Amino acid sequence: SGKAYKDSKLCNVLTMRELHRRYHDETGITFSSLYPGCVADTPLFRNHFKAFQTIFPWFQKNVTGGYVTQKLAGERVADVVTDGELKESGMYWSWGNRQKPGRRSFAQEVSNEAQDDAKARKLWDLSARLVGLDDETARNVPATAGSV
């Protein structure tokens, strides 16, 4: 559902911000999140009605202008990893909702909810418990993190 997608994006940004807060200064590792554009023709929509699977990509391409190909989305992910101009940690990178040829990325301001540090810590603690990490392990930088 749309809510599940939005919630997963929120959790992605909260986790990225918490990783940045916990580990960036000590390790120098860059933590980022991004919106590469709407990749409307992937299996993400496989559980929707067939009509939606046809209409949604067309709508994104021809009405909203938000559509990007899987290839372009992948290139944008690679850019965030390799482009020196995108090396600032703790950022949410975007190319906007209207896709234009040659458009450069920019740091997108995130919602107030995505900036909620208490919520990010709570999500971190819950995630750690769900994967079986004890509180001490979940709160400390691994000894090998500086050598990554």
CYANA upper distance limits for C-alpha pairs under 8 A (distance plus 0.5 A):
  1 SER  CA      5 TYR  CA      6.97
  2 GLY  CA      6 LYS  CA      6.72
  3 LYS  CA      7 ASP  CA      6.48
  4 ALA  CA      8 SER  CA      6.58
  5 TYR  CA      9 LYS  CA      6.78
  6 LYS  CA     10 LEU  CA      6.69
  7 ASP  CA     11 CYS  CA      6.67
  8 SER  CA     12 ASN  CA      6.57
  9 LYS  CA     13 VAL  CA      6.79
 10 LEU  CA     14 LEU  CA      6.60
 10 LEU  CA    113 GLU  CA      8.40
 10 LEU  CA    114 ALA  CA      6.46
 11 CYS  CA     15 THR  CA      6.44
 11 CYS  CA    123 LEU  CA      8.06
 12 ASN  CA     16 MET  CA      6.66
 12 ASN  CA     33 SER  CA      7.73
 13 VAL  CA     17 ARG  CA      6.61
 13 VAL  CA     33 SER  CA      6.72
 13 VAL  CA     92 TYR  CA      7.83
 13 VAL  CA    114 ALA  CA      6.83
 14 LEU  CA     18 GLU  CA      6.64
 14 LEU  CA    114 ALA  CA      6.20
 14 LEU  CA    115 GLN  CA      7.80
 14 LEU  CA    116 ASP  CA      8.33
 14 LEU  CA    117 ASP  CA      8.38
 14 LEU  CA    119 LYS  CA      8.07
 14 LEU  CA    120 ALA  CA      5.42
 14 LEU  CA    123 LEU  CA      8.15
 15 THR  CA     19 LEU  CA      6.56
 15 THR  CA    120 ALA  CA      6.82
 15 THR  CA    123 LEU  CA      7.90
 15 THR  CA    124 TRP  CA      7.27
 16 MET  CA     20 HIS  CA      6.66
 16 MET  CA     31 PHE  CA      6.41
 16 MET  CA     32 SER  CA      6.63
 16 MET  CA     33 SER  CA      6.99
 16 MET  CA     90 GLY  CA      7.18
 17 ARG  CA     21 ARG  CA      6.63
 17 ARG  CA     31 PHE  CA      7.99
 17 ARG  CA     32 SER  CA      8.46
 17 ARG  CA     90 GLY  CA      5.94
 17 ARG  CA     91 MET  CA      8.38
 17 ARG  CA    120 ALA  CA      7.88
 18 GLU  CA     22 ARG  CA      6.53
 18 GLU  CA    117 ASP  CA      8.09
 18 GLU  CA    120 ALA  CA      6.39
 18 GLU  CA    121 ARG  CA      7.24
 18 GLU  CA    124 TRP  CA      7.83
 19 LEU  CA     23 TYR  CA      6.26
 19 LEU  CA     24 HIS  CA      7.74
 19 LEU  CA     31 PHE  CA      7.23
 20 HIS  CA     24 HIS  CA      5.40
 20 HIS  CA     25 ASP  CA      8.39
 20 HIS  CA     30 THR  CA      7.70
 20 HIS  CA     31 PHE  CA      6.08
 20 HIS  CA     89 SER  CA      7.06
 20 HIS  CA     90 GLY  CA      5.93
 21 ARG  CA     25 ASP  CA      8.23
 21 ARG  CA     90 GLY  CA      8.39
 22 ARG  CA    141 VAL  CA      8.14
 23 TYR  CA     27 THR  CA      6.33
 23 TYR  CA     28 GLY  CA      8.07
 23 TYR  CA     29 ILE  CA      7.68
 23 TYR  CA    141 VAL  CA      7.08
 24 HIS  CA     28 GLY  CA      5.43
 24 HIS  CA     29 ILE  CA      5.73
 24 HIS  CA     30 THR  CA      6.86
 24 HIS  CA     31 PHE  CA      7.92
 24 HIS  CA     89 SER  CA      7.79
 25 ASP  CA     29 ILE  CA      8.49
 26 GLU  CA    146 GLY  CA      7.95
 27 THR  CA    145 ALA  CA      6.85
 27 THR  CA    146 GLY  CA      5.32
 28 GLY  CA    146 GLY  CA      8.17
 29 ILE  CA     89 SER  CA      8.22
 30 THR  CA     87 LYS  CA      7.10
 30 THR  CA     88 GLU  CA      7.27
 30 THR  CA     89 SER  CA      5.04
 30 THR  CA     90 GLY  CA      7.76
 31 PHE  CA     89 SER  CA      5.47
 31 PHE  CA     90 GLY  CA      5.97
 31 PHE  CA     91 MET  CA      7.90
 32 SER  CA     80 VAL  CA      8.14
 32 SER  CA     88 GLU  CA      8.50
 32 SER  CA     89 SER  CA      6.42
 32 SER  CA     90 GLY  CA      5.98
 32 SER  CA     91 MET  CA      5.71
 32 SER  CA     92 TYR  CA      6.46
 32 SER  CA     93 TRP  CA      7.88
 33 SER  CA     90 GLY  CA      8.38
 33 SER  CA     91 MET  CA      6.97
 33 SER  CA     92 TYR  CA      5.23
 33 SER  CA     93 TRP  CA      6.74
 34 LEU  CA     77 VAL  CA      8.05
 34 LEU  CA     80 VAL  CA      8.48
 34 LEU  CA     92 TYR  CA      5.61
 34 LEU  CA     93 TRP  CA      4.96
 34 LEU  CA     94 SER  CA      6.17
 35 TYR  CA     92 TYR  CA      8.07
 35 TYR  CA     93 TRP  CA      6.78
 35 TYR  CA     94 SER  CA      5.36
 35 TYR  CA     95 TRP  CA      7.47
 35 TYR  CA     96 GLY  CA      8.42
 36 PRO  CA     68 VAL  CA      8.19
 36 PRO  CA     72 LEU  CA      8.44
 36 PRO  CA     73 ALA  CA      5.67
 36 PRO  CA     76 ARG  CA      6.47
 36 PRO  CA     77 VAL  CA      7.67
 36 PRO  CA     93 TRP  CA      8.46
 36 PRO  CA     94 SER  CA      6.50
 36 PRO  CA     95 TRP  CA      6.62
 37 GLY  CA     66 GLY  CA      6.44
 37 GLY  CA     67 TYR  CA      6.67
 37 GLY  CA     68 VAL  CA      6.10
 37 GLY  CA     73 ALA  CA      7.31
 37 GLY  CA     94 SER  CA      8.08
 37 GLY  CA     95 TRP  CA      7.09
 37 GLY  CA     96 GLY  CA      7.45
 37 GLY  CA     97 ASN  CA      6.98
 37 GLY  CA     99 GLN  CA      7.74
 38 CYS  CA     60 GLN  CA      7.85
 38 CYS  CA     66 GLY  CA      5.94
 38 CYS  CA     67 TYR  CA      5.19
 38 CYS  CA     68 VAL  CA      6.15
 38 CYS  CA     97 ASN  CA      8.35
 39 VAL  CA     67 TYR  CA      6.33
 39 VAL  CA     68 VAL  CA      5.77
 39 VAL  CA     69 THR  CA      6.40
 39 VAL  CA     70 GLN  CA      6.55
 39 VAL  CA     73 ALA  CA      7.64
 40 ALA  CA     45 PHE  CA      8.32
 40 ALA  CA     56 PHE  CA      7.20
 40 ALA  CA     57 PRO  CA      5.37
 40 ALA  CA     60 GLN  CA      7.66
 40 ALA  CA     67 TYR  CA      6.88
 40 ALA  CA     68 VAL  CA      8.09
 41 ASP  CA     45 PHE  CA      8.20
 41 ASP  CA     53 GLN  CA      7.96
 41 ASP  CA     57 PRO  CA      6.47
 41 ASP  CA     69 THR  CA      8.44
 42 THR  CA     46 ARG  CA      8.36
 42 THR  CA     70 GLN  CA      8.21
 45 PHE  CA     53 GLN  CA      6.90
 46 ARG  CA     53 GLN  CA      7.81
 48 HIS  CA     52 PHE  CA      6.76
 48 HIS  CA     53 GLN  CA      7.11
 49 PHE  CA     53 GLN  CA      6.99
 50 LYS  CA     54 THR  CA      6.95
 51 ALA  CA     55 ILE  CA      6.48
 52 PHE  CA     56 PHE  CA      6.00
 53 GLN  CA     57 PRO  CA      7.47
 54 THR  CA     58 TRP  CA      7.20
 55 ILE  CA     59 PHE  CA      6.44
 56 PHE  CA     60 GLN  CA      6.63
 57 PRO  CA     61 LYS  CA      6.61
 57 PRO  CA     67 TYR  CA      7.53
 58 TRP  CA     62 ASN  CA      6.40
 58 TRP  CA     63 VAL  CA      8.30
 59 PHE  CA     63 VAL  CA      5.62
 59 PHE  CA     64 THR  CA      7.03
 60 GLN  CA     64 THR  CA      5.56
 60 GLN  CA     65 GLY  CA      5.99
 60 GLN  CA     66 GLY  CA      5.73
 60 GLN  CA     67 TYR  CA      5.44
 61 LYS  CA     65 GLY  CA      5.62
 61 LYS  CA     66 GLY  CA      6.94
 61 LYS  CA     67 TYR  CA      5.50
 61 LYS  CA     68 VAL  CA      8.49
 64 THR  CA     97 ASN  CA      8.22
 64 THR  CA     98 ARG  CA      7.21
 65 GLY  CA     97 ASN  CA      7.65
 65 GLY  CA     98 ARG  CA      5.40
 65 GLY  CA     99 GLN  CA      6.17
 66 GLY  CA     96 GLY  CA      8.41
 66 GLY  CA     97 ASN  CA      5.48
 66 GLY  CA     98 ARG  CA      5.37
 66 GLY  CA     99 GLN  CA      5.93
 67 TYR  CA     99 GLN  CA      7.43
 68 VAL  CA     72 LEU  CA      6.69
 68 VAL  CA     73 ALA  CA      6.92
 68 VAL  CA     99 GLN  CA      7.80
 69 THR  CA     73 ALA  CA      6.71
 70 GLN  CA     74 GLY  CA      6.62
 71 LYS  CA     75 GLU  CA      6.72
 72 LEU  CA     76 ARG  CA      6.71
 73 ALA  CA     77 VAL  CA      6.88
 74 GLY  CA     78 ALA  CA      6.77
 75 GLU  CA     79 ASP  CA      6.58
 76 ARG  CA     80 VAL  CA      6.85
 77 VAL  CA     81 VAL  CA      7.12
 78 ALA  CA     82 THR  CA      6.59
 79 ASP  CA     83 ASP  CA      5.58
 79 ASP  CA     86 LEU  CA      8.09
 80 VAL  CA     86 LEU  CA      6.10
 80 VAL  CA     87 LYS  CA      7.84
 80 VAL  CA     93 TRP  CA      8.25
 81 VAL  CA     86 LEU  CA      8.17
 81 VAL  CA     87 LYS  CA      8.20
 82 THR  CA     86 LEU  CA      8.31
 83 ASP  CA     87 LYS  CA      7.39
 91 MET  CA    107 ALA  CA      6.67
 91 MET  CA    108 GLN  CA      8.09
 92 TYR  CA    107 ALA  CA      6.20
 92 TYR  CA    108 GLN  CA      6.05
 92 TYR  CA    109 GLU  CA      7.71
 92 TYR  CA    110 VAL  CA      7.74
 93 TRP  CA    105 SER  CA      6.82
 93 TRP  CA    106 PHE  CA      6.11
 93 TRP  CA    107 ALA  CA      5.22
 93 TRP  CA    108 GLN  CA      6.16
 94 SER  CA    105 SER  CA      5.91
 94 SER  CA    106 PHE  CA      6.02
 94 SER  CA    107 ALA  CA      6.82
 94 SER  CA    108 GLN  CA      6.30
 95 TRP  CA     99 GLN  CA      7.57
 95 TRP  CA    103 ARG  CA      7.18
 95 TRP  CA    104 ARG  CA      6.87
 95 TRP  CA    105 SER  CA      5.16
 95 TRP  CA    106 PHE  CA      6.88
 96 GLY  CA    105 SER  CA      8.38
 99 GLN  CA    103 ARG  CA      7.68
110 VAL  CA    114 ALA  CA      6.44
110 VAL  CA    115 GLN  CA      7.29
111 SER  CA    115 GLN  CA      6.95
112 ASN  CA    116 ASP  CA      6.94
113 GLU  CA    119 LYS  CA      8.47
114 ALA  CA    120 ALA  CA      8.45
116 ASP  CA    120 ALA  CA      6.83
117 ASP  CA    121 ARG  CA      6.72
118 ALA  CA    122 LYS  CA      6.66
119 LYS  CA    123 LEU  CA      6.59
120 ALA  CA    124 TRP  CA      6.61
121 ARG  CA    125 ASP  CA      6.63
122 LYS  CA    126 LEU  CA      6.62
123 LEU  CA    127 SER  CA      6.48
124 TRP  CA    128 ALA  CA      6.59
125 ASP  CA    129 ARG  CA      6.76
125 ASP  CA    135 ASP  CA      8.17
125 ASP  CA    138 ALA  CA      7.92
126 LEU  CA    130 LEU  CA      6.67
127 SER  CA    131 VAL  CA      6.88
128 ALA  CA    132 GLY  CA      6.70
128 ALA  CA    133 LEU  CA      5.57
128 ALA  CA    134 ASP  CA      7.74
128 ALA  CA    135 ASP  CA      8.19
128 ALA  CA    138 ALA  CA      6.56
129 ARG  CA    133 LEU  CA      6.08
129 ARG  CA    134 ASP  CA      7.35
129 ARG  CA    135 ASP  CA      8.46
133 LEU  CA    137 THR  CA      6.64
133 LEU  CA    138 ALA  CA      6.43
134 ASP  CA    138 ALA  CA      6.69
135 ASP  CA    139 ARG  CA      6.65
136 GLU  CA    140 ASN  CA      6.87
137 THR  CA    141 VAL  CA      8.45
137 THR  CA    142 PRO  CA      8.46
141 VAL  CA    145 ALA  CA      7.14
144 THR  CA    148 VAL  CA      7.45
